[in-house]
Amino acid sequence: MLIYIFYFFIAIVTIQLFYYLGIFAKFAFSKPQNITHQNIPVSVIVCAKNEEENVKKYIPLLAEQNYPDFEIVLIDDASSDETLEVFEEFEKQYSNIRLVKVQNNEAFWGNKKYALTLGIKASKKDYLLFTDADCYPTSKEWITAMTSQFTEEKTIVLGYGGYEKERSLLNKVIRFETVLTAVQYFSWAKAGLPYMGVGRNLAYKKDEFFNVNGFIEHIQVRSGDDDLFINQAANKANTTIAYNPESFTYSTPKKSYADWFIQKRRHVTTANHYKFFDKVQLSLFYSSQLFFFLLVIVLLSLQFQWIAVLALLATRYTIAWIVMGFSAGKLREKDLKIWFPIVEIVLIFTQINIFITNIFSKPVHWK
C-alpha cells in the first residue's frame, strides 16, 4: 500500500514541476518590458459604490497622468454616501472627466456589470483602461505603460494590481496570493491560453467588449466583470501582458483575516464559471499543492523511502522558490521570497477553508 502512495507522491511532484517549469517559468524568466509612447486615445474607467474617501485621494492621481489624450469616466453606482458629490466636484475641476450617474435598476440592482456597461457606452475613446475606486497607479506613466503593450493584433492587456506592504503575516499572505495569481494569469497568457485578468488593472479595445456582447453571457453572476469577461473574450491572438513597474496599480489590503477571507470566497465562487480547461488546470494546480504537503507528512511520519521523499521535497521547493522568487522580483515583491514556505502553507489551508465554507453558504458580492 505504501509503495502506491509513494508513486502517487512522485506523480504529484511531477505535476507541480510541470506548472513551475513548464508554465510559470514563462513569466518568471521573461525579458524586461520597454515602454513605447503610442499616445492612442484612452478612456480610463472607474466604477465606485460608496467609496467617498478613496475617490478623494485617488482620482486626482489619475487626472494628473502624463498622457496626451485621455478621459476619465467616473461611474457612480447609486452610492448612498457622498461619492456622487465628490465626483461632481471633480467633473467641474477637470475638463477631461466624464460622469455617469447610475440609478438603481430593479432588474440589475447591485450589479456592477450594469454600471460598467453604462460607463463603457458613455466613453468616447476606442481604448479602455480599467481600475477600481480603491486603487492608485504607481506613477504618472501608468497609462503610457499599459497602452504601450497594445498592437494592431493585441487588443487586450492584462496588468498587475498589487497591495501595499505592511508589517504583518496576514499582509504577506495577501500579497503572496496576489503574486501567485498574477504569475498564473501572466504565464498562461504567455503560453497562449489567457484565462483571467483583474479589474484593478486591465485594458482592452472597446470593440472586444461589443464582440462578445459585453457581460451578457454572465450578467447573472454578480462578480466577474474582469475575470469572466477575459475568460470569454481573451485568446492567444488578441491578449498580452504588462509587467513594467510603471504599469502597476496598488490598493490597501484587508486588515483582518475575516475580511480577506470573505473577499477570497467571492473570487473562488467566480472561478466556478470559467471555461472547462481553465477550471481543470486551476484545480489540478491547487489540489497537487495540497496533496504534496499531505503526502510528505504521511510518508515521512511512516519513514517510508524517506531519503527519496526528502530529495523530491527539496527538488520541488528549490524550483518553486526560484521561479516564485524571480516572479516576485519582477512584481516588486522581493521580500516575499524569504517568507515563501510559510505563506504558501497558510494560503493552502485558507483555500481548503474557503472551499468547505462555500459549500454551505454563498458569499456576498457588490451591493
Secondary structure, 3 states (H helix, E strand, C coil): CHHHHHHHHHHHHHHHHHHHHHHHHHHHCCCCCCCCCCCCCEEEEEEECCCHHHHHHHHHHHHCCCCCCEEEEEEEECCCCCHHHHHHHHHHHCCCEEEEEECCCCCCCCCHHHHHHHHHHHCCCCEEEEEECCEEECCCCHHHHHHCCCCCCCCEEECCEEECCCCCHHHHHHHHHHHHHHHHHHHHHHCCCCCCCCCCCEEEEHHHHHHCCCCHHHCCCCCCCCHHHHHHHCCCCCEEECCCHHHCEEECCCCCHHHHHHHHHHHHHHHCCCCHHHHHHHHHHHHHHHHHHHHHHHHHHCCCCHHHHHHHHHHHHHHHHHHHHHHHHHCCCCCHHHHHHHHHHHHHHHHHHHHHHHHHCCCCCCC
